[in-house]
Amino acid sequence: LLLNDEKGIPIVDDDWRGMGCPSVLSAKEIDEVIERIKREDIRLSSDDDVRQLVLDALKAKGVTDESKLKFSATTVKNYGAIFKSKLSTVYWKNDIESQQQGLV
């Protein structure tokens, strides 16, 4: 690698070209979760609510491997952001309370 660098040849680390871990849910599965939230009139108030919805979606598609049913807080936050981008604030308890108190 160092010889290539001395010759002006870029050092390419191919192991980092990917986009990280595979998605926990596909776009279609995310849309199904959104439809469930609307259909069942679910109100989300915490990351635990988001985590449970993702877990429910995984179990619905037959995932039983415990290692695939555990994911990071960042993953939960990312899915929460996706859900929030697709839903009205009506489905978010904290947003409703903030609006009622004039905080938003």
N, C-alpha and C positions, 0 to 999 in steps of 0.2 A: 504494500500500500504506500509506504513512504517513497519508494522508487517512482511509482506512478505519480505521486504528488510532486516530486522533484521535476518530473518531465512535463508537468502541467496537466496531467490527466486527472479529471475530477474523481474524487473518492465517492463512490455511490454505495450507500448502505441499503441494499434491497430489502432488508428485513423491516424497514420502517416506512415502506411506500404504501402499505395498506391503510384502511380506515379504522383500525382498532378491532375490537371484539364485534362479532356478528350481532345484529339487532336482536333484541329479545322478542319483539313483536314486529310483524310485517306491517306495511301500510294498510293492508286490508284488515288485519286484526285490530289495529288501532282504530280504524273506522267502526269496526264492530263494537269495540269498547265504548266509543262515543255514542253509538246508537243505543247501547244498553243503558248508559247514563241518562239519556233523554227519555227512553221508553219507561224506565223504572223511576224516573225523576229523582235520581241520586244527587245528593248534595255533598260536595267534597270540602273537607276542612283541614286536611293535613296530608303530609307525605305518607302516613300510614294508610289513608284511604286510597291514594294512588297505587301504593305497593300492593294492596289487596286486590284492586282491579286488574293489575298486571298478573298477579298470581292466579286469579280466577280465569283470566284469558289463557294462560299457559296450561292450567289444569283442564280447561275445556277442550284444548287441542290434544290432550292425552299425555302431556309431559308429567312424568312421575319421578324422574331422576332428581334427587334432592339438590345436587350441585347446580342444576339448571333452574331451580326454584329459589336460588339465593343470588341476589345482585346488589350492587353497591348503592349507597345513598345518592351518588351522582346519577346513576341510571334512573333512580326513582325521580329525582329532580328533573331530569331530561324528559321523562314521560309526562310528568306534571306540566311542564312547559308546553309540550305538544298538545296535551288535553286542553290546557287553558287557551291555546291558540285556536282551538276548534270549537270551543264552547262559549256561550254567553256567560257573563258574570253571575247570572242567576244560579248557576250550578256550583258556585264557590262560596261557601258560608262566610269566610273571612272577608271577601270582597263586598258581600251584601251588608255585613255589619259595619264595615268601614264607610260605605256609602251612606248608610242610615245615620251614622255619627258625623257625616260631613268631612271625613278624613281623606276621601279620594276625589 
